[in-house]
Amino acid sequence: MYKLYTRPGSGGFVVEAALELAAAPFERVNVIKSALPDPHFLEISPLGQVPVLTLPEGQTMTESAAMCILLAERHADAALAPAAGSPARADFLRWMAFLSSVLYPAVLRYYYAPRYTAAADGADVVKEAAIAEFERGLSIMDEWLEGRDWLAGDDFSTADVYLLMLAHWHPQWSDTHIVWPNIEQLCAALRQHPVILKLNITHELW
């Protein structure tokens, strides 16, 4: 059985969604946010961050995008991602990397700006740059989605769930989602999925 260390409102949302969509048995462990993480948790998550996934064989991994890719490989029948070798697989890997390396870091810099500056009054500048980078990334993805329902292929994948999560982390998403109509179309479709609806009760993305 898998064990997912997570907390409401965290990046554990997309991994929890992947596990639920795959119908994979897992134990959910709620990690309380603290300035001084539990030493045992730091052993499996050196940065003190969630999510962390312990695999059935005992190995532990961090990085939500990597978890989603691995779960898609292990549970191929659940169609969490385009099949290896299919034309859409390249798009899936591209956008998983883009989401985790461009959008995710930008939104973290926005919400945790003091971590990214040594200047006493530098947080506002960090936040301004972070939201600009975040929105630039959203615009690139919105352009890609023009004429498409999903990021990779004809069916939704965990890349789309990842985008849903990050898009709703925009501090003014409820006001500015109209700027990215193609992303909002994707999100609107996913918001009707029973698994996503269930998870939103805890994570409160919208």
N, C-alpha and C positions, 0 to 999 in steps of 0.2 A: 504494500500500500504506500502511496505517496504521502508526504507530510508537507503542507504549505504553511510557512511562517508569513503572516501578513497582518494587515490592519485595515479597517474601513478607510476609504478615501485614498488608498495607496496604489502603487503600481501592481500590487497583487491582484487587482481587478482582472486584468487581461489573462493572467495565469489561472486564476480561479475559473474564469470563463472557459478557457481551454480544457481544463480538467472536467468541468461540468458537461461541455459539449461532447467530450470523448467518453462520457459515462465512466470515467476512471475513478475507482474508489480512492479517497484521500481524507486525511485528517487535517483540519484547519486549526492552526495555532495562532491565537491573537497576540501580537507583540505590542506591548504598551510602549508608547512613545516616551522616551526619557532622555534627559541630558547625559545620564550615565547608564548605558545599556548593560544588560546582564552579561557578566563575563562569559557564560556558556554560549550566549547568542553571538558574541563577538568572535568566538572560535569558528563559527560557521559563516558569519557575515562580518569580515574584518572592518568594513565601513559602518557597521551598525545599522544597515539599511534593510528594509523589506522590499520585495519578497525574497524568500529563500525557499528552495525546493529540495527536500530530501527524497531521493529515488528509492524504489522498493528494495534495491540491493544495498542501500545504505549510503551511497555517495550523495554528497550535498553540492548544490550549485546555486550561484547567484546570477543576476542579469536576466530580466524578464523576457527579453527578446530571444535569448538562447534557450530559455525554458520552453517558450512557445514553439520554437523550431524543433526541439527535441521531442516534445509531446506530439507534434504533427507527424514526426517520423515513426514514433512508437505506436501511434494509434491511427494508422493510415486509413482504416475503414471509416473513421469519423470525418474525414475530408476537412481537416483543420487548415490545410494548405494545398496548393496545387501539387500534383504528384511529381516526384523527381523525374527529370527528363522531359516533362511537358513544357510547351512554350511559355506558359504562365509562371513556371517556377522561378525563372530569372526575375520577373517583376516582383514576385513575393519576397524573394531574398533582398532585392534592391530596397523595397519599401520598409521591410523590417529593419534593415541597417539604417536607413534614413530616419525613421521614427526614433530609433534608439540613440543615434549619434547627433542628430540635429534638433529635433523637436523636444525630446525629453530633457537634454541638458539645458536648453534654453528656458524651459518652463521651471526647472529647478533653480536656475539663476534668478528668475523673477521672484519666486516664493522664498528663497533662502539667500537673498542678495548680500547680507552681511558676511557670508562665508567667502565671497568672491572679491573682497576688497579689504585692504589694510587701512584705508582712509576712514577717519571717523565719520565723514559726511559723504562717503562714496556709494552708499547703498542705492540712492535714487538714480544715479548714473548707471549703475549695473542693471537695475530694473528696466530703465528706459531702453538700454541696448538689448536686453534679453527679450523683451516683448517685441521689439522690432525684428529680431532674428526669428522668433517663434512665428510671427505673422508672415514673414518672408517664406518660411517653410510651408506654412499652411497654403499660401498662394500657389506655390509650386505644385503641391499635391492637388489643389482644387483644379488647376489647369490640366493636370494629368487625367483627372476624373471626368473631364468634359466628354460626353458621349459614352461614358462607361458607368456601370452600376457599382463595380467593385474595383479595388486596387489591382487585383491579379486574377485574371480569368473571368469566367462566367458565374462563379459562385463566391460567396463571401468566405473569408479566411480570418485567421487570427490577426493578420495585418489590419484588416478593417476594424476589428474590435479594438486593437491598439490605437488606431486613429480616433475612434469614437472616444476612448478614454482621454487621450491627450487633448483633443479638441475641446472637450467639456471642462478641461482644466484652465482654459483661457479665462482670465479674470472677468471678462465681460462677454462671455459666450452667448448668453441669453439676449444680449443687445446687438452683438456684432456678427452673429452666425450668417446673416444675410449677405455679408461680404464674400462668403465662400459658399455659394449655393450648391455646388456639387458635393462638397463635404457634408453639408447639412442634409442633402438628399440621402446620402449613404447612412448618416447617423439616424435619420428619421426611420429608415427601414430597419436598422438594427434595434432601435428602441422598442420595436414591436415584438422582438424575439422573446419567447418566454424565459429563456435562460438569462438574457440581459435584463429583462424586467425584474426577475427574481433577485439578481445580484445588486441592482440599483436600490433595492430596499435597504441594504446595508451600506453600500458605497455612496449613495446619494450624488450621482454625477449630475443629475438634472432634477 
